[in-house]
């Protein structure tokens, strides 16, 4: 009998067809958002699951689903997984690295450009019928080319942004990361390692690409915002919770920084009401990896991880090393 898997999120039909060649598949094309108790119930009897950031996989769920052997997150970030609990339970965890790197770096740049050059703010003005004449200072923003970009979090996506900034826009790139890049990568990215304080004080634009963890919670709060230039922009394509959104809204309202571009939010899909009131923010609904090609590649990799683990015992992009459940 084929093992059975639960696809907890809506999925490309072609990927479901691929999964059906190997498994009994229960899908969620109805796009239901499950409570933890409903998810545990839905997972009964399944050996594998595909999830994304909205499904929390923790010790309680694992204890309630003894047949579950592998959970494939369709995302590079995996802060919805309690990986130590998964390892302790013998459940394989996987994510989707690499396939979204360049697309996400593109979006980081899109958000930087839109924020610095006030694209959405000026579009709202135009749509509201407020554009009556050209003015020399109308929506004058911040220069991007030739300016200084500070990147916090210099993994694959951060490096992709650095290459775009240095090679495409002649920017000076500084970065801060838990560990310093090799000399070779620093040359490739034309990026200079600095302390977080130095980065915040010197950057014209700050880009956040750091994974979420207890350590990175509120990497940017009021103390950090106070270090930034009043003309600076802040872009968060990392995770909600990396920025203290209430502190950011206050800084934006008080003109302590110029603007922000945010793709991720604390408690998303809720957005802090004070951020919604700010004109000087560009807000997007967690779409940094959203191109058709990349989302297909992520879905395919998540599916391939289930196939590889459940048929050969070896995941393609494992997050943990497990003594698998019997
Ligand atoms: C999206 O946020 C991801 O982690 O892939």
Boltz pocket constraint, residues with backbone or C-beta under 6 A from the ligand:
constraints:
  - pocket:
      binder: B
      contacts: [[A, 74], [A, 75], [A, 76], [A, 77], [A, 78], [A, 96], [A, 100], [A, 237], [A, 238], [A, 289]]
      max_distance: 6.0
